[in-house]
Amino acid sequence: MPENDDAWARRARGETELERLDRNWGSLVQELRVVQTGVQFLFGALLILPFQASFGTLSPGMRALYLATFAAVLGATVFLIAPVSWHRILFRRHRLGNVVAAAHRCAMAGVALLGLALIGAVILVVDYVTGTLAALISAVLTVALFVATWLVAPWRWRSASEDAAPDRS
């Protein structure tokens, strides 16, 4: 049976549970800083799009895709900023374990929604610039890229043999 994360952190890093939680919280905050800027930029770009003169030329299908993309980036924004609220509300309540667990789930949901929003944005842009066929090809390639880099590669490492001595940061 593989060693659990708490036992590994104690043995390999000499960390207490609280030190591990502090490190995990710090890592998560750094990751959120990286992704929040991009999400906020995409959200801002999508906010102004309907006010452009050419927006009226979008087909009903592209308008529906715009709304779905807008909803996905809104959801990503909410989920990726939620850990701040959790931390503030539970600050000094000795609930860091809850904050880290909730922030992890929020970050995963936010990243998934960001992926959907980016795919939608790619389709909108490519369809507008070159047409439907190129947009569909771009969408398939974008989905493949996300699946390969955001899911397959990390899951391969995650499921690697314990004998490979994975880095449990």
Disulfide bonds with the S-S distance in Angstrom:
none
